[in-house]
Amino acid sequence: MNIYDKLRERGIEIGDRVRVLRDNEEICGVLMPRYSIYEGENLLVIKLDNGYNVGIEVDENTKVDLVSKRERIVFKEEKVLFDKSKPKVSVLSTGGTIASRVDYKTGAVYPSLRTEDLIKMIPEIEGLVYLDAKQIMSKFSEDMKKSDWSLIAREVYRSMKDSYGVIVLHGTDTMSYSASALAFSIRNKNVPIIFVGSQRSSDRPSTDSYFNIKASIITALKAPFAESVVVMHGETSDSYALVHRGVKVRKMHTSRRDAFQTINDYPIAKVHVDRMELEIVGRIIRYRSNEEPVLMDKFEEKVALIKFYPGFDEGILDYFLEKKYKGIVIEGTGLGHVSNDIIPKIKELIDNGMIVTMTSQCLFGRIDMKVYSTGRLLLKAGVLPSKDMLPETAYVKLSWLLGNFKDLEEVKRLYLENLEGEINERLSLDMYPKWITDQ
Amino acid sequence: MNIYDKLRERGIEIGDRVRVLRDNEEICGVLMPRYSIYEGENLLVIKLDNGYNVGIEVDENTKVDLVSKRERIVFKEEKVLFDKSKPKVSVLSTGGTIASRVDYKTGAVYPSLRTEDLIKMIPEIEGLVYLDAKQIMSKFSEDMKKSDWSLIAREVYRSMKDSYGVIVLHGTDTMSYSASALAFSIRNKNVPIIFVGSQRSSDRPSTDSYFNIKASIITALKAPFAESVVVMHGETSDSYALVHRGVKVRKMHTSRRDAFQTINDYPIAKVHVDRMELEIVGRIIRYRSNEEPVLMDKFEEKVALIKFYPGFDEGILDYFLEKKYKGIVIEGTGLGHVSNDIIPKIKELIDNGMIVTMTSQCLFGRIDMKVYSTGRLLLKAGVLPSKDMLPETAYVKLSWLLGNFKDLEEVKRLYLENLEGEINERLSLDMYPKWITDQ
């Protein structure tokens, strides 16, 4: 019998507040469900008051006591009134931290957020907007596939018809990939598509869920642009959120609330959440319009993103050749290089009809393959220079192009063209951040 | 007969200043060698006065005229006097932009730099230091292999015996990988090992070669630390250089002079080149000493660095299994994740004796695989969390550990241990740069 079963016999359940005494150390917190069925029989998980979970190995000398029974979470069956004369904003939930809540009754994480919950979370939006929430999937963003991008694209496309803006709740890990996917897969966007996530879940005191969702609603209501964007905290405090162009944003920190940052461009806008204002600070590629959006929701599965590094195994390229891949985006070094000894292999891939493109692991700056002979040989072999496109965006773009266009010359032409602001022809000096010693 | 041969018949040679007239457009500059033998018969390369090269297709309507003959570069056969009573600093050249110079006589790029050239470049160092320059290889840094890391390690180790510091001239593309390799492969370092490169070659007006080399010599003379570091421009102007710990630095821009930046730590020092002063601004892991350095110069070839992304092909992991790889460093998403469906495959690799570790493509922040169930399942499968190590550093470290230690438990233990400052247990808020909107 595992420790949870033993505690249950004593009337101590998940969600209850407990005190654990071991080796003269006292730990207080809420009893949480075990991480997984693989955990040891005697591992207890406690959520501390600072929001962190700790795992405690329970032995015969460990004492676990009940401090207080869990708070019963009961949703009042109140009818939330929607004022349909207000602008409708669609909220599509895909899962992730922002759309999850621990249910202490079952111990499960609820990966959904109902319209009612949204309204309750942010009472000041009631009356301003007619929110229409829908759960379209329930995934951690690290589990997203290209087929999920297509699904999100279809759902967003459907919602755009009668919405003033579409908000997509999404896990942060691969949010920038999905935001890029939507930038390309819905042509002629007429309203903004707003990806929003959270770095700390709603059950933690430091959660950024409410702030970010509120910022996304303000963006949906006030944005003059109709692009696929990411709205997240602009800095660590609750001062403002930033609106990043989906094709130019990257998650640059594992845990900070301001993890999302625009690379090689300015963010589009700042959202002053307290004043409920949106301030344009960057360029706008596409404005709201009455155009009819066009859905092009296919993504070619056989496209890969490959990072080059010293000691890179050329056999990887053979693997993709054998598997009949159609495209490869290389994350090369510096201005767009790989070692000279693999250039013949890359040429072989291209001669076999594969499209191979070059991005840089530096992230900042522009590919320039004309400066050194290595780059020139790669150009000669037929590698496409991705200018200042992020590796992740280049990967999504090539997957999308190969999914929707049959003519390879057309694919190559469009790859080098700026479709959604993914290429910035005017990099300015201040688009490089200020590093530690400058601050 | 190609255009270069035709011009030579008219007495116009590489290095001469020419004027090209085509379609009423006039281009003036220095005639440069062709990029490669693959170029078309009629392509002419001209170096403009702004330092950039342009390729011009010459047809029957194009006129090429001589403006002036090239300047004859003659090295005076003067004897440079070395004062052996001064501290000896070894300068090992591996190639790269910093160690290259176009010879207009042959059209070839000289990938070497003689001691005499160094002294001529930076006359103010004469009398301060006894420089001993040696060319140990001549490679673009994108062509560096693990065997080159070993070679550099052996040469540096040899030079350390009687030097006050060892400077390694290196291409910038993979300089941080090599600097990490040296950090691990020479134990008990007693003098600083200083990697220096340049983002613009010495024949361009905007070159940073002299500034960076001077900064590296100041570092060799004045550093109290004995670590493997990278010394490069600290900002775009010629104000100061930064000394970055090799295991914590990354090339973050394709072309800027201040491309190298420290991630998840402070740089070790600032070099005020004009005043020839070194100011410590970060932590020092190892000081100069009389300890005997120990060479451990092996790197396991069968270690790979793999970036995870949505649509990642699990077959890649099978490839590495078949090829009997011994280690894989994953560049995962967020806090250290991959999609849940490939966790069983990762477990299979580990069960087959492979060491699999996790880093984050966010670059900033720390791996924490205990927050979400995906991370916990990965830990359960045996994946090692790399804390705040850079993916590139983690790759070098695992290659080095597997190259030098037979016991896998020892390898795992050392991987998680902080050996050379590659792990920073104290990340502070200001180690995240200030982004565009904060500036």
Chai-1 contact restraints between the chains, C-beta under 6 A:
chainA,res_idxA,chainB,res_idxB,connection_type,confidence,min_distance_angstrom,max_distance_angstrom,comment,restraint_id
A,Y35,B,R376,contact,1.0,0.0,6.0,A-B,restraint_1
A,Y38,B,K380,contact,1.0,0.0,6.0,A-B,restraint_2
A,F140,B,T374,contact,1.0,0.0,6.0,A-B,restraint_3
A,E142,B,T333,contact,1.0,0.0,6.0,A-B,restraint_4
A,E142,B,H337,contact,1.0,0.0,6.0,A-B,restraint_5
A,E142,B,S339,contact,1.0,0.0,6.0,A-B,restraint_6
A,E142,B,T374,contact,1.0,0.0,6.0,A-B,restraint_7
A,D143,B,S339,contact,1.0,0.0,6.0,A-B,restraint_8
A,D143,B,N340,contact,1.0,0.0,6.0,A-B,restraint_9
A,M144,B,P310,contact,1.0,0.0,6.0,A-B,restraint_10
A,K146,B,G311,contact,1.0,0.0,6.0,A-B,restraint_11
A,D173,B,T333,contact,1.0,0.0,6.0,A-B,restraint_12
A,D173,B,G334,contact,1.0,0.0,6.0,A-B,restraint_13
A,D173,B,H337,contact,1.0,0.0,6.0,A-B,restraint_14
A,T174,B,P310,contact,1.0,0.0,6.0,A-B,restraint_15
A,T174,B,T333,contact,1.0,0.0,6.0,A-B,restraint_16
A,Y177,B,P310,contact,1.0,0.0,6.0,A-B,restraint_17
A,K251,B,C362,contact,1.0,0.0,6.0,A-B,restraint_18
A,M252,B,C362,contact,1.0,0.0,6.0,A-B,restraint_19
A,M252,B,F364,contact,1.0,0.0,6.0,A-B,restraint_20
A,H253,B,C362,contact,1.0,0.0,6.0,A-B,restraint_21
A,H253,B,F364,contact,1.0,0.0,6.0,A-B,restraint_22
A,H253,B,G365,contact,1.0,0.0,6.0,A-B,restraint_23
A,T254,B,G334,contact,1.0,0.0,6.0,A-B,restraint_24
A,T254,B,L335,contact,1.0,0.0,6.0,A-B,restraint_25
A,T254,B,S360,contact,1.0,0.0,6.0,A-B,restraint_26
A,T254,B,C362,contact,1.0,0.0,6.0,A-B,restraint_27
A,T254,B,G365,contact,1.0,0.0,6.0,A-B,restraint_28
A,T254,B,R366,contact,1.0,0.0,6.0,A-B,restraint_29
A,S255,B,G365,contact,1.0,0.0,6.0,A-B,restraint_30
A,Q261,B,W435,contact,1.0,0.0,6.0,A-B,restraint_31
A,Y266,B,I436,contact,1.0,0.0,6.0,A-B,restraint_32
A,P267,B,T437,contact,1.0,0.0,6.0,A-B,restraint_33
A,L305,B,Y309,contact,1.0,0.0,6.0,A-B,restraint_34
A,K307,B,K307,contact,1.0,0.0,6.0,A-B,restraint_35
A,Y309,B,L305,contact,1.0,0.0,6.0,A-B,restraint_36
A,P310,B,M144,contact,1.0,0.0,6.0,A-B,restraint_37
A,P310,B,T174,contact,1.0,0.0,6.0,A-B,restraint_38
A,P310,B,Y177,contact,1.0,0.0,6.0,A-B,restraint_39
A,G311,B,K146,contact,1.0,0.0,6.0,A-B,restraint_40
A,Y319,B,Y319,contact,1.0,0.0,6.0,A-B,restraint_41
A,T333,B,E142,contact,1.0,0.0,6.0,A-B,restraint_42
A,T333,B,D173,contact,1.0,0.0,6.0,A-B,restraint_43
A,T333,B,T174,contact,1.0,0.0,6.0,A-B,restraint_44
A,G334,B,D173,contact,1.0,0.0,6.0,A-B,restraint_45
A,G334,B,T254,contact,1.0,0.0,6.0,A-B,restraint_46
A,L335,B,T254,contact,1.0,0.0,6.0,A-B,restraint_47
A,H337,B,E142,contact,1.0,0.0,6.0,A-B,restraint_48
A,H337,B,D173,contact,1.0,0.0,6.0,A-B,restraint_49
A,S339,B,E142,contact,1.0,0.0,6.0,A-B,restraint_50
A,S339,B,D143,contact,1.0,0.0,6.0,A-B,restraint_51
A,N340,B,D143,contact,1.0,0.0,6.0,A-B,restraint_52
A,S360,B,T254,contact,1.0,0.0,6.0,A-B,restraint_53
A,C362,B,K251,contact,1.0,0.0,6.0,A-B,restraint_54
A,C362,B,M252,contact,1.0,0.0,6.0,A-B,restraint_55
A,C362,B,H253,contact,1.0,0.0,6.0,A-B,restraint_56
A,C362,B,T254,contact,1.0,0.0,6.0,A-B,restraint_57
A,F364,B,M252,contact,1.0,0.0,6.0,A-B,restraint_58
A,F364,B,H253,contact,1.0,0.0,6.0,A-B,restraint_59
A,G365,B,H253,contact,1.0,0.0,6.0,A-B,restraint_60
A,G365,B,T254,contact,1.0,0.0,6.0,A-B,restraint_61
A,G365,B,S255,contact,1.0,0.0,6.0,A-B,restraint_62
A,R366,B,T254,contact,1.0,0.0,6.0,A-B,restraint_63
A,T374,B,F140,contact,1.0,0.0,6.0,A-B,restraint_64
A,T374,B,E142,contact,1.0,0.0,6.0,A-B,restraint_65
A,R376,B,Y35,contact,1.0,0.0,6.0,A-B,restraint_66
A,K380,B,Y38,contact,1.0,0.0,6.0,A-B,restraint_67
A,P433,B,P433,contact,1.0,0.0,6.0,A-B,restraint_68
A,P433,B,K434,contact,1.0,0.0,6.0,A-B,restraint_69
A,P433,B,W435,contact,1.0,0.0,6.0,A-B,restraint_70
A,K434,B,P433,contact,1.0,0.0,6.0,A-B,restraint_71
A,K434,B,K434,contact,1.0,0.0,6.0,A-B,restraint_72
A,K434,B,Q439,contact,1.0,0.0,6.0,A-B,restraint_73
A,W435,B,Q261,contact,1.0,0.0,6.0,A-B,restraint_74
A,W435,B,P433,contact,1.0,0.0,6.0,A-B,restraint_75
A,I436,B,Y266,contact,1.0,0.0,6.0,A-B,restraint_76
A,Q439,B,K434,contact,1.0,0.0,6.0,A-B,restraint_77
